[in-house]
């Protein structure tokens, strides 16, 4: 009979090493910057260079470019869900909660204008992942509360929010490219369209 291995040693052996987790985050961060600056045609070598890792490290974590794009989308959904959860936990009137949710998520997204293009390219199953589901559930709660209070137009749905944010994402991208637009102005117009008259 072989030597007994302590259960905690098995857990350590099976869990990803800390440096591997750090490298994965570096790849995601480098990919965000690369796609924002070069567009979705950027190659893996550019991503690796910005991440400060080798090309092999990128492929160890993400076998294909599409897998990397999907991971970026899920990471983005997770951060947006965290923001909406923060808003939900605060003491806001229903319409103020909607405004806070949209302004905070928009401000976060404005710093990552390439993300809307990434999301637009993702297959429908990405929207069915746990981070996207969590975001939808949290946002839906705020939308329903605002409608119940008569603060949001009765025909508004949770699906209106991501559609608005995609349109906003294009505006933010134009602004970042030097276009004569102001994303905050367009966001105010969008919010006016959702508010009950």
trRosetta pair geometry for C-beta under 8 A, 3 or more apart (Angstrom, degrees):
i j d omega theta_ij theta_ji phi_ij phi_ji
5 9 5.3 -116 177 78 90 127
5 10 5.9 101 123 -56 119 93
6 9 4.5 95 65 -2 86 105
6 10 7.5 -151 97 -6 49 82
7 10 5.6 -53 -156 31 40 113
7 11 6.6 40 150 -20 69 102
8 11 5.4 -48 -150 33 40 115
8 12 6.5 41 152 -20 67 102
9 12 5.7 -52 -150 35 34 111
9 13 6.3 35 151 -21 65 107
10 13 5.6 -56 -148 36 31 112
10 14 6.3 20 158 -12 66 111
11 14 6.1 -64 -146 41 27 104
11 15 6.2 23 159 -22 66 111
12 15 6.0 -58 -142 34 28 107
16 20 4.7 -117 178 84 102 126
16 21 5.4 119 111 -55 123 90
17 20 4.5 95 60 1 83 105
17 21 7.2 -152 94 -5 45 84
18 21 5.7 -55 -153 36 35 111
18 22 6.4 36 150 -20 67 105
19 22 5.4 -49 -147 36 37 115
19 23 6.3 41 152 -22 66 103
20 23 5.7 -51 -148 35 32 112
20 24 6.5 37 151 -23 63 102
20 61 7.9 161 -176 -84 85 102
21 24 5.6 -49 -150 30 33 113
21 25 6.7 30 153 -14 64 103
22 25 5.9 -58 -154 38 33 108
22 26 6.3 35 149 -21 67 106
23 26 5.4 -53 -146 36 35 115
23 27 6.4 38 153 -22 67 101
23 53 5.7 96 -151 -101 99 148
23 57 5.5 -104 -179 -176 132 124
23 61 6.9 -164 115 -49 99 135
24 27 5.8 -52 -152 32 31 112
24 28 6.6 29 151 -17 64 104
24 61 4.9 162 -109 -131 84 143
25 28 5.7 -52 -147 37 35 111
25 29 6.2 33 155 -18 67 107
26 29 5.8 -55 -145 39 30 110
26 30 6.1 29 156 -17 65 109
26 51 4.6 106 143 -172 88 93
26 52 6.1 -80 -178 54 132 95
26 53 5.9 119 107 -29 129 120
27 30 5.8 -57 -144 40 28 109
27 31 6.1 30 156 -22 64 108
27 47 6.9 45 -160 153 75 109
27 48 7.7 -13 -118 -100 87 56
27 51 4.9 23 -99 -133 43 157
27 53 6.3 -49 -74 38 86 144
27 57 6.9 -156 -71 125 120 97
27 58 5.4 150 -132 -112 125 72
27 61 5.6 167 38 60 163 150
27 62 7.0 -177 144 1 144 117
27 68 7.4 -103 149 -131 112 113
28 31 5.7 -54 -145 35 28 112
28 32 6.5 34 154 -24 62 101
28 68 7.9 -171 -100 -160 63 85
28 71 6.4 -108 -102 125 108 113
28 72 6.2 165 -149 -93 88 75
28 75 5.9 103 -166 -41 142 171
29 32 5.8 -49 -153 28 31 113
29 33 6.8 25 153 -12 63 105
29 51 6.7 126 70 -115 80 81
30 33 5.9 -58 -152 39 33 108
30 34 6.1 32 153 -20 68 111
30 47 5.3 111 122 -175 106 64
30 48 7.2 80 130 -101 154 11
30 49 7.7 161 -167 73 131 44
30 50 3.9 148 -155 99 94 91
30 51 2.8 -97 -12 -65 156 77
30 52 7.1 -161 -76 8 134 66
30 53 7.5 -144 0 21 158 98
31 34 5.6 -56 -142 39 32 112
31 35 6.1 25 163 -14 68 107
31 47 4.8 18 -92 -141 71 119
31 50 7.9 162 -53 77 28 123
31 51 7.2 13 -31 -62 67 118
31 68 5.7 -154 -125 169 159 121
31 72 6.0 -120 109 -75 127 128
32 35 6.4 -61 -146 40 23 102
32 36 6.2 22 156 -19 61 112
32 72 6.4 161 -78 -138 80 120
32 112 6.0 -47 -169 -133 114 112
32 114 7.4 157 -166 65 58 119
32 115 7.6 -3 -138 -71 93 95
33 36 5.8 -60 -147 37 28 112
33 37 6.2 10 161 -7 65 114
33 50 5.3 -155 81 170 122 146
34 37 6.2 -69 -147 44 26 100
34 38 5.6 -26 176 26 68 116
34 42 4.6 163 154 152 105 162
34 46 5.1 133 -143 124 128 104
34 47 4.7 -106 13 -92 165 66
34 50 5.1 -169 -60 21 99 151
35 38 6.8 -70 -115 59 22 78
35 39 6.7 -19 -163 164 58 10
35 40 5.8 28 -143 -88 102 54
35 42 5.8 -131 -87 24 52 133
35 72 7.6 51 16 -158 154 173
35 114 4.4 162 124 143 91 149
35 117 7.7 -162 165 76 112 116
35 118 6.4 42 156 -64 156 117
36 112 6.3 -100 -85 -147 128 53
36 113 6.2 100 -140 52 95 75
36 114 4.0 -138 -93 -4 55 126
36 115 8.0 -6 -82 -31 94 69
36 176 8.0 -68 -178 148 98 159
37 42 7.8 73 74 -79 78 140
38 41 6.9 -111 142 70 94 73
38 42 3.8 97 91 -79 129 109
38 46 6.2 4 4 143 165 161
39 42 6.4 153 72 -29 52 87
39 114 7.1 -163 -111 -127 37 118
39 117 7.5 -57 -147 117 72 164
40 69 7.5 36 -140 -102 109 130
40 114 7.5 162 -56 -172 77 110
40 117 6.0 -138 -37 132 120 122
40 118 6.8 161 -93 -85 115 69
40 121 6.8 109 -133 -18 163 160
42 46 4.9 -100 -174 71 101 140
42 47 6.5 113 130 -50 117 88
43 46 5.4 103 61 5 69 99
43 47 7.4 -130 108 -2 41 90
44 47 5.4 -54 -150 37 40 114
44 48 6.1 42 152 -22 71 104
44 55 5.7 84 126 -143 110 96
44 58 5.4 168 -169 104 105 153
44 59 7.2 37 -170 -57 151 89
44 65 6.7 -121 -66 -83 97 96
45 48 5.7 -52 -146 36 31 111
45 49 6.4 34 154 -22 63 106
45 55 5.8 -25 -96 -88 63 119
46 49 5.7 -53 -149 34 31 114
46 50 6.5 23 157 -11 65 106
47 50 6.1 -61 -151 41 29 104
47 51 6.0 22 155 -15 66 114
47 58 5.9 98 101 -116 116 147
47 68 7.5 12 -164 180 168 160
48 51 5.7 -63 -143 43 28 109
48 53 5.5 -99 -155 81 78 72
48 54 6.0 -13 -169 160 131 17
48 55 4.6 -84 -47 -80 164 54
48 57 6.9 126 -131 56 104 96
48 58 5.0 -98 -79 -29 95 128
49 52 7.8 31 174 -68 28 34
51 57 7.8 -149 108 95 133 123
51 58 7.1 134 41 -79 153 101
53 57 4.0 -89 161 71 123 147
53 58 6.6 144 95 -47 118 76
54 57 4.9 108 59 -3 74 99
54 58 7.6 -132 103 -3 48 82
55 58 5.7 -50 -159 29 41 113
55 59 6.6 31 149 -11 70 106
56 59 5.8 -60 -148 43 35 106
56 60 6.2 43 152 -29 68 102
57 60 5.5 -46 -147 27 33 116
57 61 6.9 18 158 -7 62 104
58 61 6.4 -72 -162 42 29 99
58 62 6.2 -43 168 47 69 98
58 68 7.4 -3 -177 -87 98 138
59 62 6.8 -82 -122 73 28 58
59 63 6.4 51 -166 -123 73 36
61 68 8.0 75 104 -95 96 89
62 65 7.6 73 136 -100 121 21
62 67 4.4 177 -161 98 86 107
62 68 4.0 76 165 -68 163 83
62 71 6.3 -108 -96 3 122 141
63 67 5.5 68 46 10 73 156
64 67 4.7 106 56 0 77 99
64 68 7.3 -137 99 -2 48 84
65 68 5.5 -53 -155 35 38 114
65 69 6.4 40 148 -20 68 103
66 69 5.5 -51 -148 35 35 113
66 70 6.4 36 153 -19 66 103
67 70 5.8 -53 -149 36 32 112
67 71 6.5 34 152 -20 64 105
68 71 5.7 -54 -149 35 32 112
68 72 6.5 35 152 -20 65 103
69 72 5.6 -52 -150 34 33 113
69 73 6.5 35 152 -20 65 103
69 118 5.4 -161 -158 -155 95 100
69 121 6.6 -45 167 90 148 119
69 122 6.8 -163 134 -85 106 86
70 73 5.6 -51 -150 34 34 113
70 74 6.4 31 154 -16 66 105
70 122 6.2 119 -103 -129 71 107
70 126 5.7 -141 -138 -102 89 117
71 74 5.8 -54 -147 38 32 109
71 75 6.2 35 153 -21 65 107
72 75 5.6 -55 -146 37 30 113
72 76 6.3 34 153 -22 64 106
72 115 7.2 -145 148 -122 110 86
72 118 5.7 -58 99 172 126 157
73 76 5.7 -55 -151 34 30 113
73 77 6.5 31 152 -19 65 104
73 115 7.7 141 -103 -164 60 88
73 118 5.8 -158 -71 132 90 108
73 119 5.6 131 -124 -97 107 69
73 122 5.1 48 -78 -74 168 150
73 126 5.3 6 111 -177 146 139
74 77 5.6 -50 -148 35 35 112
74 78 6.4 39 152 -23 65 104
74 126 7.0 -124 -62 -159 83 93
74 129 5.4 -62 -110 113 108 159
74 131 5.0 123 -166 32 73 140
74 132 7.3 -80 -117 -31 66 90
75 78 5.7 -52 -151 32 31 115
75 79 6.7 28 153 -15 64 103
75 131 7.7 -77 -71 -132 13 176
76 79 6.0 -56 -151 36 31 107
76 80 6.4 29 153 -16 65 108
76 109 8.0 68 -164 -104 115 88
76 112 7.3 -159 -115 114 116 151
76 115 5.3 141 -113 -157 154 135
76 118 7.8 134 -9 84 151 130
76 119 7.3 -99 81 -68 150 110
77 80 5.8 -58 -147 40 31 111
77 81 6.2 34 154 -22 66 106
77 129 7.1 128 64 79 158 112
77 131 3.8 117 100 128 112 110
77 132 4.5 -61 -148 -74 156 62
77 134 7.6 118 148 56 101 92
77 135 5.1 -114 -169 -17 86 140
78 81 5.7 -53 -149 34 29 112
78 82 6.6 34 150 -22 62 102
78 131 4.1 -67 -65 -131 74 130
78 134 7.6 43 -114 62 57 133
79 82 5.5 -48 -152 30 35 115
79 83 6.7 37 150 -20 64 101
79 108 6.7 -167 134 171 118 146
80 83 5.6 -51 -153 33 36 113
80 84 6.5 31 152 -15 68 104
80 105 5.2 52 -140 -132 95 113
80 108 7.0 -179 -92 85 72 144
80 109 7.8 27 -89 -59 113 104
80 135 5.3 34 98 -120 106 131
81 84 5.8 -54 -145 39 34 108
81 85 6.2 38 153 -23 66 106
81 131 6.0 -146 -5 -166 140 72
81 134 4.4 44 -143 110 151 107
81 135 4.1 -104 -77 -76 91 75
81 138 5.9 126 -149 20 77 142
82 85 5.6 -54 -148 35 30 114
82 86 6.6 35 151 -23 63 102
83 86 5.7 -52 -156 30 32 113
83 87 6.7 30 149 -17 64 104
83 101 7.4 122 125 -143 97 61
83 104 5.0 -176 -178 125 122 120
83 105 5.4 154 96 -78 147 77
83 108 6.3 -122 -66 -17 155 152
84 87 5.5 -51 -151 36 37 113
84 88 6.3 42 150 -24 67 104
84 101 5.4 40 -116 -135 82 107
84 105 7.0 12 -58 -61 88 123
84 135 6.4 113 20 -142 144 67
84 138 4.3 122 117 121 124 128
84 139 5.5 -68 -140 -67 155 73
84 142 7.1 -122 -164 -12 104 137
85 88 5.5 -50 -146 34 33 115
85 89 6.4 31 156 -19 64 106
85 138 5.7 -75 -70 -130 68 151
86 89 6.0 -60 -152 35 29 109
86 90 6.8 28 152 -25 62 107
86 104 7.7 -119 75 149 120 166
87 90 5.9 -60 -156 28 34 112
87 92 6.8 -22 -178 7 81 145
87 97 5.8 123 158 -157 107 78
87 100 4.7 161 -132 111 119 117
87 101 4.8 -165 82 -77 172 76
87 104 6.6 -169 -61 29 120 146
87 142 7.1 9 112 -89 120 146
88 97 7.2 66 -95 -158 47 125
88 138 5.9 -107 -38 -162 144 99
88 141 6.7 43 -119 89 128 130
88 142 6.6 -115 -90 -64 89 104
90 97 7.7 169 74 -109 95 89
90 100 7.4 -93 66 138 139 168
92 96 4.2 -141 -172 97 103 106
92 97 4.0 145 95 -67 130 78
92 100 5.9 -114 -99 3 162 141
93 96 4.5 81 55 12 81 112
93 97 7.0 -146 87 -15 36 87
93 149 7.6 161 175 173 85 166
93 151 7.5 141 143 -77 101 162
94 97 5.7 -56 -152 28 28 113
94 98 7.0 27 153 -17 63 100
94 142 7.4 154 -156 -167 71 67
94 145 4.6 -154 -122 129 109 93
94 146 4.1 165 158 -94 108 58
94 148 7.4 -151 -114 61 160 82
94 149 4.1 165 27 18 153 149
94 151 5.0 157 92 31 111 142
94 152 7.4 -107 139 -17 114 103
95 98 5.5 -48 -154 31 41 113
95 99 6.5 39 150 -16 69 103
95 146 5.5 104 -81 -136 54 108
95 149 7.2 -125 -32 90 83 133
95 151 3.7 -126 -56 166 108 139
95 152 6.7 171 -100 -54 84 80
95 195 6.8 55 -144 -123 125 96
96 99 5.6 -53 -149 39 35 112
96 100 6.1 37 153 -20 68 105
97 100 5.7 -52 -144 37 30 111
97 101 6.2 34 155 -22 64 106
97 142 5.0 -142 128 -144 118 112
97 145 7.0 8 61 85 146 131
97 146 7.0 -146 64 -63 101 105
98 101 5.8 -55 -148 35 28 112
98 102 6.3 17 159 -11 65 109
98 142 5.8 156 -81 150 67 113
98 143 7.1 87 -103 -92 110 54
98 146 5.0 24 -41 -71 128 156
98 151 7.5 -180 9 115 133 119
98 152 6.4 129 -58 -79 164 124
98 191 7.7 142 126 -140 105 98
98 194 7.0 -148 160 120 142 137
99 102 6.1 -62 -145 41 28 103
99 103 5.9 21 161 -14 67 113
99 191 6.3 56 -109 -145 82 141
100 103 6.1 -60 -139 42 25 105
100 104 5.9 17 166 -13 65 114
101 104 6.4 -66 -146 40 20 103
101 105 6.2 7 165 -7 61 114
101 139 6.7 137 177 -119 147 81
101 142 5.7 122 -33 111 155 171
102 105 6.2 -59 -138 44 26 102
102 106 5.8 26 161 -21 64 114
102 161 7.3 -132 -94 -141 98 98
102 164 7.5 -28 -136 110 122 138
102 165 7.8 -145 -141 -78 83 96
102 187 6.9 163 144 -171 111 109
102 190 7.7 -158 -178 102 145 117
102 191 6.3 167 87 -87 156 106
103 106 5.8 -59 -142 39 25 111
103 107 6.2 27 159 -22 63 107
103 187 7.1 110 -100 150 65 142
104 107 5.8 -51 -144 33 29 110
104 108 6.5 29 155 -16 62 106
105 108 5.7 -54 -150 38 34 113
105 109 6.1 29 153 -16 67 110
105 165 6.8 -44 121 -114 120 134
106 109 5.7 -59 -143 43 31 108
106 110 6.1 42 155 -34 66 102
106 165 6.8 -141 -90 -123 80 88
106 168 5.8 -66 -129 153 109 153
106 172 7.9 -179 -174 -60 83 136
106 183 7.3 -179 170 148 115 118
106 187 5.5 81 -172 -116 169 143
107 110 5.7 -44 -145 22 29 116
107 111 7.5 27 155 -16 56 99
108 111 6.5 -64 -171 29 33 107
108 112 7.3 -11 148 17 65 111
109 112 5.9 -82 -152 58 42 90
109 113 7.5 88 153 -90 72 44
109 115 6.2 -114 -146 60 85 133
109 116 7.3 69 -178 -50 121 96
109 165 6.6 105 10 -170 174 106
109 168 7.3 80 95 107 135 113
109 169 6.1 -76 157 -95 126 91
109 172 6.9 154 119 24 88 168
110 113 6.7 11 -159 -70 38 86
110 172 4.5 -141 -126 -137 72 138
110 183 5.9 164 -114 90 122 162
112 115 4.5 41 130 -21 106 120
113 116 7.0 -37 -177 14 50 104
113 169 6.3 148 -152 -168 62 73
113 172 4.6 -154 -109 114 105 100
113 173 4.0 153 165 -84 122 69
113 175 7.9 -160 -99 56 148 85
113 176 4.9 -148 2 4 158 146
114 117 5.5 -54 -167 37 58 114
114 118 6.4 61 139 -23 79 102
114 173 7.1 105 -72 -107 45 114
115 118 5.3 -53 -150 35 41 115
115 119 6.2 40 153 -20 72 103
115 169 6.8 -109 75 -140 79 132
116 119 5.6 -51 -146 37 34 111
116 120 6.3 38 153 -24 64 105
116 165 7.5 -163 -102 134 111 78
116 166 5.4 137 -154 -139 114 61
116 169 2.8 126 -49 136 149 154
116 170 6.3 -114 106 -49 153 61
116 172 7.9 129 -7 51 134 110
116 173 7.0 -113 45 -34 121 125
117 120 5.7 -51 -147 32 31 114
117 121 6.8 24 155 -15 62 107
117 169 7.7 -160 -26 141 61 126
117 173 7.4 80 -32 -86 110 156
118 121 6.1 -68 -158 37 30 106
118 122 6.9 41 148 -40 65 101
119 122 5.7 -44 -154 8 38 118
119 126 7.8 -158 -142 109 65 142
119 166 7.1 -127 89 -103 127 99
119 169 7.9 161 37 -25 124 178
120 166 6.9 107 -73 -145 101 121
122 126 4.0 -38 161 20 130 156
122 127 7.6 136 108 -35 122 77
123 126 5.9 122 66 -13 63 94
124 127 5.9 -50 -171 29 54 111
124 128 7.2 45 139 -15 73 105
125 128 5.2 -57 -156 36 51 115
125 129 7.4 75 146 -45 68 82
126 129 5.8 -26 -165 -9 43 116
126 132 6.6 110 141 -34 63 150
127 132 4.9 -151 -153 157 41 157
128 132 6.8 4 2 74 8 129
128 133 6.9 31 -166 -57 38 105
129 132 5.0 86 58 15 78 104
129 133 6.8 -145 95 -8 36 93
130 133 5.6 -58 -142 39 29 113
130 134 6.2 32 159 -22 66 105
131 134 5.7 -54 -148 34 30 111
131 135 6.5 30 154 -18 64 105
132 135 5.7 -53 -149 36 33 112
132 136 6.3 33 153 -19 66 106
133 136 5.7 -54 -146 37 31 111
133 137 6.3 31 156 -20 65 106
134 137 5.8 -55 -147 35 30 110
134 138 6.3 24 159 -14 65 109
135 138 6.1 -60 -146 40 27 106
135 139 6.0 21 160 -13 66 113
136 139 6.0 -60 -141 43 26 107
136 140 5.8 31 159 -26 64 112
136 158 6.3 82 -161 156 81 138
137 140 5.7 -55 -144 34 24 114
137 141 6.8 31 155 -24 59 102
138 141 5.9 -51 -158 26 31 113
138 142 7.2 24 150 -12 62 103
139 142 5.9 -59 -158 37 37 108
139 143 6.3 36 149 -20 70 107
139 158 5.9 117 109 -148 102 102
139 161 5.6 -134 174 64 139 168
140 143 5.5 -54 -144 37 35 113
140 144 6.2 32 159 -18 68 106
140 158 4.3 -22 -96 -91 83 143
141 144 6.0 -56 -145 37 27 107
141 145 6.3 27 156 -19 63 108
142 145 5.7 -55 -146 37 31 112
142 146 6.3 29 156 -18 65 107
143 146 5.9 -59 -150 37 29 109
143 147 6.4 26 154 -16 65 107
143 152 6.6 -119 -157 104 63 170
143 156 6.5 -138 -163 122 109 111
143 157 7.3 55 161 180 150 24
143 158 5.2 -167 30 -85 160 73
143 161 7.1 -115 -71 -38 129 125
144 147 5.7 -55 -145 38 32 110
144 148 6.1 34 155 -21 66 107
145 148 5.7 -54 -145 36 29 112
145 149 6.4 23 156 -14 63 109
146 149 5.8 -59 -147 40 30 108
146 151 4.7 -87 -165 73 79 105
146 152 3.8 63 127 -16 110 123
147 150 7.7 42 179 -71 33 24
147 151 7.7 -98 -72 53 20 66
147 152 4.8 -63 -72 69 61 107
147 153 7.8 -35 -111 81 88 29
147 154 6.3 104 -154 -118 103 47
147 156 6.5 -155 -82 61 113 104
149 152 7.7 69 60 7 87 82
150 196 5.8 -103 165 64 60 175
151 195 7.0 -52 164 -147 68 75
151 196 5.7 -166 172 17 17 117
152 156 5.2 -76 155 40 108 148
152 194 5.9 -26 -147 157 93 88
152 195 6.6 -77 -114 -122 51 36
152 196 5.7 61 94 -34 3 93
153 156 4.8 109 71 -29 84 103
153 193 8.0 -56 -3 152 142 52
153 194 6.2 -137 15 -172 104 40
153 195 6.9 70 -31 102 88 17
153 196 5.1 162 -73 -89 49 60
153 197 7.4 36 -92 -8 98 76
154 196 7.4 65 -30 -106 68 107
156 160 5.4 -78 -157 19 79 153
156 194 5.5 69 -108 -149 142 84
157 160 5.4 124 60 -15 64 94
158 161 6.1 -39 -172 13 50 113
159 162 6.6 -54 -159 39 47 99
159 163 6.4 44 150 -16 72 112
160 163 5.7 -66 -152 43 35 113
160 164 6.1 39 154 -25 71 107
160 194 6.7 147 127 -103 141 109
161 164 5.8 -55 -150 34 29 112
161 165 6.3 23 156 -17 65 108
162 165 5.4 -56 -142 39 36 111
162 166 6.3 41 157 -25 68 100
163 166 5.9 -49 -150 30 31 111
163 167 6.8 29 152 -14 61 104
164 167 5.9 -61 -157 38 32 109
164 168 6.2 31 149 -19 67 109
164 190 4.9 116 -154 -170 117 136
164 194 7.7 -27 -72 -51 155 125
165 168 5.3 -51 -144 39 35 116
165 169 6.2 47 151 -30 65 100
166 169 5.4 -46 -150 26 33 117
166 170 7.0 34 152 -18 61 97
167 170 6.0 -51 -157 30 35 109
167 171 6.8 33 147 -16 64 105
167 186 7.8 -136 130 157 100 127
167 190 7.3 159 82 -93 125 133
168 171 5.5 -57 -153 37 37 113
168 172 6.2 38 151 -20 70 104
168 183 6.3 82 -167 -161 85 104
168 186 6.4 166 -114 109 75 116
168 187 5.9 52 -121 -86 127 88
168 190 6.8 -58 -66 -20 109 161
169 172 5.7 -52 -145 36 32 111
169 173 6.4 35 154 -21 64 104
170 173 5.6 -53 -150 34 32 113
170 174 6.5 35 151 -20 64 103
171 174 5.7 -53 -152 33 33 112
171 175 6.4 33 150 -19 65 105
171 181 5.6 -125 -164 137 88 144
171 183 5.0 138 117 -108 109 82
171 186 5.0 -100 -158 51 171 163
172 175 5.6 -54 -149 36 33 113
172 176 6.3 34 153 -20 66 105
172 183 4.6 34 -84 -93 74 149
173 176 5.7 -53 -147 36 32 111
173 177 6.4 27 153 -16 64 108
174 177 5.8 -62 -150 40 30 109
174 179 3.8 -31 161 32 89 152
174 181 5.3 43 101 27 119 136
175 178 7.9 116 179 -13 30 7
175 179 5.7 -80 -81 61 33 91
175 181 5.1 -103 -73 74 89 90
175 182 6.9 98 -108 -102 133 25
175 183 5.4 -94 -8 -33 153 99
181 185 7.9 -136 178 52 69 115
181 186 7.0 10 175 -30 110 127
182 185 4.3 66 88 4 107 112
182 186 7.1 162 88 -9 59 85
183 186 5.7 -59 -151 41 40 109
183 187 6.1 43 152 -24 72 106
184 187 5.6 -53 -147 34 33 114
184 188 6.6 37 153 -21 64 101
185 188 5.9 -54 -156 31 31 111
185 189 6.8 31 148 -18 64 104
186 189 5.5 -50 -151 34 38 114
186 190 6.5 41 150 -21 66 103
187 190 5.5 -50 -149 34 36 114
187 191 6.4 36 152 -19 66 104
188 191 5.7 -53 -148 37 33 111
188 192 6.4 39 152 -23 64 103
189 192 5.7 -52 -151 32 32 114
189 193 6.8 34 150 -21 62 103
190 193 5.7 -56 -158 31 34 114
190 194 6.9 25 150 -14 65 105
191 194 5.8 -59 -153 36 38 108
191 195 6.4 41 153 -31 69 105
192 195 5.8 -51 -145 24 33 114
